[in-house]
């Protein structure tokens, strides 16, 4: 029948909703929301720590309230998901605050990722691990929006690279972004060492090409040697790994090579012996110390036998 509206193809609400109304629904709204209705963003890359900075933020909120609203998006179940403001939310919870001022936006998952990463990258201090996962999340979202994938490699140049676009946004080179994203391949103990500035970025990138079991062996070697590998050493390890020849002995041999940032390794691998040696004994004198201790012990035993 001519002129008949097919309600099956057009929901009733849509029939009476104009483009202006639909656009208005996309606008940001400022609301006071119960914190319990706001869930964390899945795989949020930025760390929320109960450190001195958090304590200062809690005290500030107790004194002046939360000045800068958080940013949330509406979930399908009608609740909310945090986009930007995880630290502020946590501080409010510590301060005993149950509602929080929030900017509410209608955002898709990928739009939320872009907003979350960009807003947090404005912080003064960002850990390498935070950059690594944030860059990866942002590039994944950009790729899902129809762009090509080249997250951790450098294939043939194309007219449009998502990592080049990200480089423009964050002010870092495309190669530097690639290095940061390689950090997401590190096991947690090694990634923590990068955050703690015990391992520099470029050696960490080389280590990221080792298998997880090889990285675990390297962790043990770092603890034993009380030193982290240099860039040159990590290049050697990567080469041995690619040839299928990297094992514990090879790692130990490489780590024992002299380098500027290496302390003299302990002469005893057995932790029971190392624990009994005073810390003020130089590593190169540990054997002498143990020999003297054994000589003293043997003399003491001889004296006990003579007294019987």
C-alpha positions, 0 to 999 in steps of 0.5 A: 500500500502506497504511503504506508510507513514500515514500522518494522524497519523504522523504530517508533522513537526514530520516527519522531526524533529529529536530527537536532534531537539526536545531535543534542543527545550526543552533547556533553552533560554535567551531572552529579553521579553516585560513584558506585554507578561508575565502573573503571575503563577495561584495561585502563593503562594508567596506574592508580597508586596509593602514594604521596601524590594520592594522599595530597589529592585526597586532602585537597578533595576533603578541603576544597571538593573535586574541582575538575569533573571526571569524564564518563560515558554511558554504558548499555546497561544505563550505568557509566564507565570512567573515561578520564578521572580514575585517580580522582574517583579513587581519591574521592572513595578514600575521602568517603565521598559517594557522589562525584561531578561528571561530564557525561558523553555518548561515546563509542568504545573507540572514541572513549579510548582516544579521549582517555589516552589524549587527556591522560597524556597531558600529565606531567609525569607518565611512566614508560609502561603507561605510555606503552599500553596507552599508545597501543590502545590508541593505535588499535582504536584508530585501526578499527576505525578503518586505518591500517595496522602497523603497531610494532613493526615498520613495514613498507611505507604507505600514504597513511600511517596510524603511528605517524598520526599519533606522533603528531598528536603526542609530539613523539617520533614514529620510531619512539612510539614503536619503541614504547609499544614494544615494552608491552611484550615485556614480563612484569618484573622487567617492565617494572625495572623500566618504570623504575629507571633501572633499564633504559628504553633501548635495552628494554626494546631489545629484551622485548624480542626475547621469549617470556622464558628467556626474559625470566632467565634474564631476571634471575641473572639481573638479580644475581649480578646485581646489575642490568644489561647494557644496550650492547649486551641486550643486542647480543642476547636478542641475536642469540635468541633469534638463533635459538641459542639463548640459554641460562649459561649464555645469559650469565656469560653475557651479563658477566662481561665488564660494562660501565653500569655493572657492579662486581657480581657476587662470587657465590650463587648460593643465596644461603652463602650470600646472605651470611656475608656482611654487605660491607664486604666488597664483592671481590673479597667475598671468597677471602671472607668465607675462607677466613670464616672457615679457618676460624671455625676449624680452629674453634672446632680444634680447640673444643676437641682439645678441651675434651 
